[in-house]
């Protein structure tokens, strides 16, 4: 691979000096000129994007989608921008969208307006002749990045050396890479969503004495304590950046829930102070949060549930009710606008604006570029999971689907 010399201006207090610097792989990654195939955070995007200020973008997207007809099926995650959602054939959470894609075998192209792990799941569940496309390869997931295949394999070695691996059943959140889903399937575990995490853990504890929950510590802890009645003392936190996960053999042997040290950068920002502040500002407000939030936030909330649960709760809410929602801002804003005519007051739980930065990489210019490329017969940004990984990941997904 060729390396182009960068001209870097180095400023010191004494002088300004120009140096020839050969950029490192990390520097190239940050500059957006390379992709890391072992990470969710790919950055290559070949081709020129339309200008974001192009006033004709909406019409161009519409025209390209019409040219493609039934050959394309566009999926839009709830956290996407409104400018993108308007072109989605279906909207939903990650697993619902992957299943919707599998139910459309006539669509040659599945354009997934979401993030990398979601597109991987769609590729796993769709047929071999369908092609899953992610409009921007840089749309990754920080939570999924927090558990790599190498780290999880090392963790399993730690559990083996502690003499407890045979008692442990891995349960991985849908928000994980295909590699992690495959590890889970290969080691007798299953995948869960925020909607069925309780059922998944019930199943896991029927198979073994302990659960290794990947990669979101908060969903695992909240489900174990809030729904299954375990104690916080039953949970330990495995840190992949510390020897033996930062835990002793005794701690691992005593634990029922071994939680991976991962979290959602959006939901992790909500705090107990956020809940107390909104209650003080808006008397009578209902606090509704996602189970990816910290345990103390979930404990202080009035209602807790998945993205789909949040939407249904607001649909059923009486006119004039007040709600503070602890989830991604694009969705909260969309719901606030939708239910305003019914007299429902809906606000973001935190005062600080917080979009999912990687979800927001899927913008209208990227979508237009993708649709126009496909309409011209050029396949771009395909997401394809290798067959061995797909087989074990599908096994873990099928175990989830088999839950009563």
C-alpha positions, 0 to 999 in steps of 0.5 A: 500500500502506498504512503503519501508524505504529509507536509506538517507545520510544526509550531514552537515558541522559537520558530515555525518549521516544516517537516516531512513526516511519514504518517503512521497507520493510526494517523491515516485512520484518523485522516480518513484515508484508511480502514481498520478491518478488525474494527467497527470504525471503517473510514473509507468512502470511495467516490465524491459525495454531493455537497451537503448544501445541494438544494436538489439532494431530496429530489436526487434521492427520490429519483434514484430510489424510483429508478431502482424500484423493487431492487432496493429496500431502505432500512432506517433505524429510529436514531437516524436523522429525519432527512434520512428517515423520510426515504426509509421503507421501514423504520425500527430497532436494529433486530426488527430491521434485520428481520424486515430485510430477510422478509424481502428476498426480492430486493437485490440491495438492502441499504441499511441506514444505521451502523456497522453491526446492524448491517452485519446482522442483516447480511447474516439473516438475508440470502446470499444473493442479496447485497447489504450496503452501509452508506458510510463505512465510518458509521460504527458503534462505540459500544460494539468496538469495546469488545473485540474477538481477541479480547473476548477469546482472552477473557474465555481463557481467564474463565477457563484457568479459573475453572468456571468456563464450563459453567458460563453461558455467553449472552451477547447484546444485539449491539455487537460485531459479527465476530462476537455473535459468532463467539457466542454461538460457538460457546453455546450462548445466544443473542438478546435485544433490549426487549427480550434480555430477561428471557435470554438470561432466564434461558442462559441460567437454565443452561449454566450457572453463570452468564458472561454478558457482552458488551453492554454492562448496563443492560446486563446489570439492569436486567439481572438486578431489576428483572431477575432479582439478583443483587449487585453483589452477584455482578462483577465487571470484567475490564479487558484492559486489565490482567484477568479482567481486573478480577480475582479467581475468587470474585469470578467463581462467586459471581453469577453475572460477569459483565463486560466493561462496555457501554453506550456513549449516548445512554451512558451520559444520563445521570441521577442528577439529570433525573432529579433536575427534570423532576424539579423543572417539570412537576408531574413529569414521567421519566422513561429511560432505555435499559442501556442507562446506568443502574442508578438512572434506571432505578430512579426512572418511572418506566424503563424499556427498549426503543420500541417500548418507549414509542408504544408507551408514548402512543398510549400516553394520555393527552396532557401528560409530560415525559422526559425521555432518556434515549437518543435525541433524534428519536426524542425530537421526532416523538416530541413533534409527532405527539405535540398535536395531542398535547403531550409534552416530551423533552430530552432527559438531559439538558445537553444535546446528545446525538449518536455521532456514528448514527449521524454519519448517515446523512443525505449526501451519503444516502444520495451517493449510495442510491445513485451509485446503485442505480448506475450499477455500481455496488458500493460499501457492501457489508459481507460477513464470512461464511464461518462467522456467519454460521456461528453468529446465525446459530446464536441468533436462532437460539434467540428466535427460539425463545418462547 
